[in-house]
């Protein structure tokens, strides 16, 4: 059983690695998608994908159409989708839950004769945690670059 699983994972890894070294995989990109191209001489270009042929990659970088020779392209990366809104909502929920837990702990430590009432910890720490969590979620890095093609 374990050998079969290991073999399956190895085969999946081989197929995945093969797809990144296949120049034809660039045909799946749509015109206008943001890409970053690293060349074999160390230069790199950021711009929008236009088209690909067997010999070259055409992109628009700095308002200029560029044709890059296949032999000179070391790597092509695609800009990942941003999840800033999702991360903000997750941060809001996690921060509010954490603030509520801290507030409940503070309230439990307070005796019944607290001068501000029994639920002051929850009333203060829940919104404070929600605000902090929202800020952290909003600034959390998202997207990033993912390799689509890598030269062998």
Buried (B, 14 or more C-beta within 10 A) or exposed (E): EEEEEEEEEEEEEEEEEEEBEEBEBBEEBEEEBBBBBBBEEEEEBBBBBBEBEEEBBBBBBEEEEBEBEBEBBBBBBBBEEEBBEEBBBBBBBBBBBBBBBBBBEBBEEBEEEBEEEEBBBBEBBBBBBBBBBBBBBBEBEBEEBEEBBBBE
